[in-house]
Amino acid sequence: MCGIVGAVAQRDVAEILVEGLRRLEYRGYDSAGVAIVDSESNLSRIRRLGKVQELAEAVEEAHVAGGTGIAHTRWATHGEPSQVNAHPHQSGDISVVHNGIIENHEALRALLQERGYVFESQTDTEVIAHLVEWELRSSESLIEALQKTAKQLEGAYGTVVFDRKDPTRIVVARSGSPIVIGFGVGENFLASDQLALLNVTRRFMYLEEGDVAEITRREVIVLDADGNQVERDIKEAEVSHDAGDKGEYRHYMLKEIYEQPMAIQRTLEGRVENGKVISSVFGENAEALLQQVKHVQIIACGTSYHAGLVARYWLEEWAGVSCNVEIASEFRYRKSHVFEDSLLVTISQSGETADTLAALRLAKEMGYMASLTICNVPGSSLVRESDMAYMMKAGAEIGVARQKLLRCN
C-alpha cells in the first residue's frame, strides 16, 4: 500500500511532493518522508511517523528548498512503524524510496555488512541504498549502478534513487510494482499512481516490467530489461482532476456508492448497439478472435474473482460457452489443462494485481488462443500485455472497499 512521488524541476518541489503523498493517503500507511536536494547539493531529509500532515508541517517549519526530490508513504512490512524505518533511506550520498518486498534482503544484508556497511533500520529497502552506493563506486553513471543493483534483487520493487552530488537527475527501476512518469514543461515527475501528479501534469508514461529509467528536467531515458534504450508511449490522463477529492461526502466509500450510476453509464456509453456490446471496443481483431472461442478461463483476485463467478453464469446461460473461474494465485501454482480455442480473461481494477499479472504471463506460455482483460486503468500492465482490453472507465479507485470492482458486474 506504499506510495511514491518524485520530481526534477527548476522550482522548489517540496509542496509538490507532499501534495502527491496527500493524494495517495487512501492507500493506507504508517509513516511518511521526503528527501530533497538543491542545486548546490545540500540535502534535506525529513521523516515522520503518522499522517502526511505531520510531515507537511515539519517540511514547512524547516523551510526545505530544492528542485530534485523523492517522497514516500510506508506501510510496514519489515521492521516496526517508526521514524527510523520510514523512507527515504540513505547510504552516503544515495537516497532511496521503494515499494514492494525484496525477498533476498537477509542475504544481501549479510553481504553488505561484510563489506562494512552499518544498517540503521530493519527494512529490506535499506539494502537497495547500500547496494547502489557500492555499485556506483565502479560504475560510470547512477543508472548503471541501479541496473547492477536490480540484477541482485529478488522480489517485487518500484525503487527510485538520487545522488546528492548530482541533483540534476533521479533514476528508477520497476519490477512487479507500478511506476508512472509524468511529463511537464522543463520539469518531469514520477509516482506509483498518476493520481499523485494530476495537479502538475496530465501526460504520462508507464514503465514496463524490467525497465530502468533516468529522469532529468528535460529528458527521460528508458532502458529495457536487456539494457536497450526504448521508447514508451506517452498518453493523456483520462482521470478527472478532482478524482482524489471527497467533495461533499464524508468519506470516499460513500462518494463512490453515489457515483455508481454514473460509472455504469460511462462503462456502457457508446459501446452498446441493438442490445449488444460492440465487439470492436475490445480491440481491432476482437471480432475475429471472439468468434473462435469455445471456452473461457477467467482469472482474478478478491472482489474481481467474485465478479468473474457472476460472469460464468452469464457466459454459459446466454453465450452458450463453457467457463471456468479461478483465483489467480491458485492458477499460478498448479498444473492445469488448456481447452481447445480457449480465451483467457483477467479482471483487475488496477491492472497491476501481481498474481493476476503473473497468471497472464504463464497463460501465454501454456497456449491460450488469446487474452482479454477487463480493467479500469489505461496503460496498466494487464492492458499492455493482453491481446484485447475492455476499459471499465469507472473512475479512480479511492475507497478501495469494492465499490469500483463491483462495476465489473
Sequence and secondary structure as in RCSB ss.txt:
>XXXX:A:sequence
MCGIVGAVAQRDVAEILVEGLRRLEYRGYDSAGVAIVDSESNLSRIRRLGKVQELAEAVEEAHVAGGTGIAHTRW
ATHGEPSQVNAHPHQSGDISVVHNGIIENHEALRALLQERGYVFESQTDTEVIAHLVEWELRSSESLIEALQKTA
KQLEGAYGTVVFDRKDPTRIVVARSGSPIVIGFGVGENFLASDQLALLNVTRRFMYLEEGDVAEITRREVIVLDA
DGNQVERDIKEAEVSHDAGDKGEYRHYMLKEIYEQPMAIQRTLEGRVENGKVISSVFGENAEALLQQVKHVQIIA
CGTSYHAGLVARYWLEEWAGVSCNVEIASEFRYRKSHVFEDSLLVTISQSGETADTLAALRLAKEMGYMASLTIC
NVPGSSLVRESDMAYMMKAGAEIGVARQKLLRCN
>XXXX:A:secstr
  EEEEEE SS  HHHHHHHHHTTGGG  SEEEEEEE TT  EEEEEEES HHHHHHHHHHHT   SEEEEEEE 
 SSS S TTTSS EEETTEEEEEEEEETTHHHHHHHHHHTT    SS SHHHHHHHHHHHHTT SSHHHHHHHHH
TT  EEEEEEEEETTEEEEEEEEEEBS  EEEE SS EEEESSGGGGTTT SEEEE  TT EEEE SS EEEE T
TS EE    EE  S TTTT  TTSSSHHHHHHHHHHHHHHHHHTTTEETTEE GGGG TTHHHHHHT SEEEEEE
 HHHHHHHHHHHHHIIIII  EEEEEEHHHHHTS     TTEEEEEEESSS  HHHHHHHHHHHHHT SEEEEEE
SSTT HHHHHSSEEEE       S SSTTGGGG 
